[in-house]
Amino acid sequence: QVQLVESGGGLVQPGGSLRLSCAASGFLFSMYPMNWYRQAPGRGRQWIAGISPTGMNPNYDASVEGRITISRDNSKSSVYLLTDNLEVDDTAVYFCYAPQKGLWGQGTQVTVST
């Protein structure tokens, strides 16, 4: 089955960190670039990070650059998003996306709150 499955979300206090994971199956993961998006309540889906098939040259949206790190492990068919120094405005559902497959995961909720 061709799918992406995110995990690792949860409730965290401001200033905290989370590591999100996205496990791919059903396609040759190592051949495809991967992206992370997020969707805050009442807002559209926002691209935040992308990574090439080899893991080189990650790129980030300016609004989160310096606080997030995208990485991948092709041996595990997985892509990760490390989020640091989280803010209340980072509260959102986080999605991984394989653009050349047009494939989305179901999302994982991140809530930043005291």
N, C-alpha and C positions, 0 to 999 in steps of 0.2 A: 504494500500500500504506500502510495506516494504521500508523504505528510511531513509536517514540521510540528514539533511539540515543545512549547516553552515551559519552563519551570523556574523556581527560585524567587518569585515575587513574595510580597508579604507586607506587614506593617513595620515601619522603621521610624525612629525619631529623627528630627532634623539634625543634620550633621553625620548621620549614619551612612552605612554602605550596604549594598546588596550585589550579589553576583547572579545574573540571569543566565540561564542556559537554554539552548534551542537544539534539540536532537532531530536530525533529518533521517528519513528512511525512504526507500523505494526509488532512489535515483543516485547517480554518481556524484555525490556531494562535492568531492574535491575538484570538480570541473567548473563549479559555479560560484560567482560572486554572491555575497550575502549582505543583507541590510537589516538594521533594526529601525523600527518606527515606534512611535507612541501616540496614544490618543487620550487627552485629558477630558474630563467631564464637560460636555457641551461644546467641544471643539473638534476640528478635523484631525485626521491622521497626519502626523508630522514625522518626516524622515530625520533621524538623528545620527546614524553612523552606517558606514559601509566598509566592506573588506573584500579584497580580491581573492580569487581561488587559492593563491599561494600564501595568503596572509600578509603580503607586502602592502605598503602604502595604504594603511587605513585612513579614512577621512571622516570628518565630523561636522555636524552643524555648529555654527558659531555659538549658539545659545547654550551648548553643553560642553563644548571643547574645553579640555582641562579637567573635567570632572568625570568623564566616562572613558573607558577603554574597551574597544572591540578586539576580539581575538578569535581564533578558530583552531580546532584540532581535527585535521582531516582523517586521522586514524580512528577517531570516534564519531565522525560525521556530525560534528557539533560546532556551533558558534556560540560565543559568550559575550556578555556585556557586563563589565564591572562598573558600577556606579558609586562614586565617592561624594562625600559632603552633600548629601541629598538635601533638597529644599522642599518646602510644602508644595511649590509649583511643579515639582517633578511627579506629583501624584498623577497616575495615568495607567492605562493598560498598555503594556509593552508587547510588541509583536516582532517576530522575525519574518523575513520575506526573501524569497529567492526570485529575483526579478526576471530572470530568463526562463523560469518555469511558471511565472505568474502564480506562485504558491505562497499562501499565508499560513502562519500558525494560528492557533485559537486565542493566543494572548495570555499574559500573566499580569495580575494586578499588583501594582506597587502603590502603597499608600504611605505618605510621609506626614506624620502627625505627632503631636505631643500627647 
